Amino acid sequence: MKVVCKAIEMIAWFEKDGKVHPIKFRLKEEDQNRVIVIERIRCVKIEKFGGNQMYVFECESHIDGILKIYEIKYETETCKWVLFKI
């Protein structure tokens, strides 16, 4: 996987206890928006940087007809989503 670290717009749902479930995201590439549906979450990890916590999701989706594995991150302090690796 290659590190890309791009900000993305995410649709997700949250359980009462705060557990997050990403569903799909929009990625802006040049002058085009792409919507990528998360087909499967392979694993979830929690990383901590000082007092800041991030959820790291390893996911897979078909992109341009090819099954791709990628990593997205959710930063709890700022509520920002990032496509980290693809």
N, C-alpha and C positions, 0 to 999 in steps of 0.2 A: 504494500500500500504506500501511496505517496502522500505526504503532508501537504494539504491545501489551505487549511485554516480560513474558510470563508463563512461570513455571517449568513444565516438562513432564517427564513420565516417558517415557523412550525405550527402545525395543528396537533395538539396533544390533549389528553384528559388526565385528570389527577384524582386519586382516591382521597378519602377523608383523612387518611394518615399521611398524605403528602407524596405517596408513591406516584411517579409520573410514567405515562404511557404515550410515547410519540406515535403518531399515525401517518402523517405525510408532511412534506416540506416543499417550499418553493426556493429554488436556487436561481439567482440572477447571473447569467452568463452573457457577457457583452451586452447586446440590446435585447436579449431574449430571456423570458422566464420559463423555467422548467419545473414541473410538479413531479415529485418522486414519491410514490407510495411505498411505505415501509412494509415489506412482505413478511419479514421475520426478524425478530430480535434474537440474536445468537447468545449474547450475554450482556450483563449490566454490572458495572463496577462503580465504586464511589472513590473519587480522589479528593484529597484535602491539601490545600495550599494555604498554610497559615490558618486563619479562621474561615477561609472560603471553601465551600464544598462544591464539587462538580460530579454530575452523573455522566458516565461514559457508556454509551450504547454501541455495541458492535452489531451491525444490521446487515441485511441483504435485500436486494431488490433487482428486478430486471430493468436495466437501463440500456436503451437502444437495442433491445433483444438479447442482451448478454447479462447473465447473473453476476452482479457485482457485490463485493463485500466492502463495507465502509464503516467509519466510526464517526458518530456525532456526539457532541458534548453539550450538556445543559448546566449553566452556572447559576446556582441557586440565589446568590446574593444579588445579581443584576438581572436575572431571568432572561439571559441571552442564550441563544442556540448557535452552535458552530458546526459546520461540516469540517471535521478535523483531518481525516484521512480517507482516501479513496483509491 
